[in-house]
Amino acid sequence: MVARIDALLRQAGSQSPSTVVIEVGQLKLDTANKTISLGELNPQLTEAEYDILLLLASNPGSITLPARHRL
């Protein structure tokens, strides 16, 4: 049983994290590396700015409200 667990842990460790790239127009968000590009630009964002941009880009055309304002 221990050998099986060790094998599963080695296998899980060898897999690279899933990369998802969200594209909205010229904006590209790489969720694995938490980087963005806008055309030829690669702006640096704070973690909070990135999280907000990711939320908006993941829900195009939607109005996103903070939880305290949701009905």
C-alpha positions in Angstrom: 0.0 0.0 0.0 2.8 2.4 0.8 4.5 1.7 -2.5 1.2 2.5 -4.3 0.9 5.9 -2.4 4.5 6.7 -3.2 3.9 6.0 -6.9 0.8 8.2 -7.0 2.7 11.0 -5.3 5.5 10.8 -7.8 3.1 10.8 -10.7 1.2 13.8 -9.3 4.4 15.7 -8.8 5.6 15.1 -12.3 2.5 16.6 -13.9 2.7 20.2 -14.8 -0.1 22.4 -13.7 -2.9 22.8 -16.2 -2.4 26.0 -18.2 -5.5 27.9 -19.2 -5.3 31.0 -21.3 -8.3 33.3 -21.3 -8.5 35.6 -24.3 -10.7 38.6 -24.6 -9.9 40.6 -27.7 -6.1 41.4 -27.5 -6.1 40.6 -23.7 -4.6 37.2 -22.8 -4.5 35.9 -19.2 -2.2 32.9 -18.5 -3.7 31.4 -15.3 -0.9 29.0 -14.6 1.8 31.8 -14.5 -0.6 34.6 -13.5 0.6 36.8 -16.3 -1.2 38.9 -18.8 -0.5 40.4 -22.2 -2.3 43.1 -24.1 -1.1 43.0 -27.7 2.7 43.5 -27.5 2.5 44.8 -23.9 3.1 42.7 -20.7 1.8 44.9 -17.9 2.7 44.0 -14.3 -0.3 43.8 -12.0 -0.7 43.4 -8.3 -2.3 40.1 -7.2 -5.5 41.9 -6.4 -5.6 43.6 -9.8 -4.9 40.3 -11.5 -7.7 38.6 -9.6 -10.2 41.3 -10.6 -9.1 41.2 -14.2 -9.4 37.4 -14.2 -12.9 37.6 -12.7 -14.0 40.1 -15.4 -12.4 38.2 -18.3 -13.9 34.9 -17.1 -17.4 36.4 -17.2 -17.5 38.6 -20.4 -20.8 40.4 -20.8 -21.9 39.8 -17.2 -22.3 42.2 -14.4 -20.3 41.1 -11.4 -21.3 42.5 -8.0 -19.6 41.9 -4.6 -21.4 39.2 -2.6 -22.9 41.8 -0.2 -24.8 43.4 -3.2 -26.1 40.2 -4.8 -29.8 39.4 -4.6 
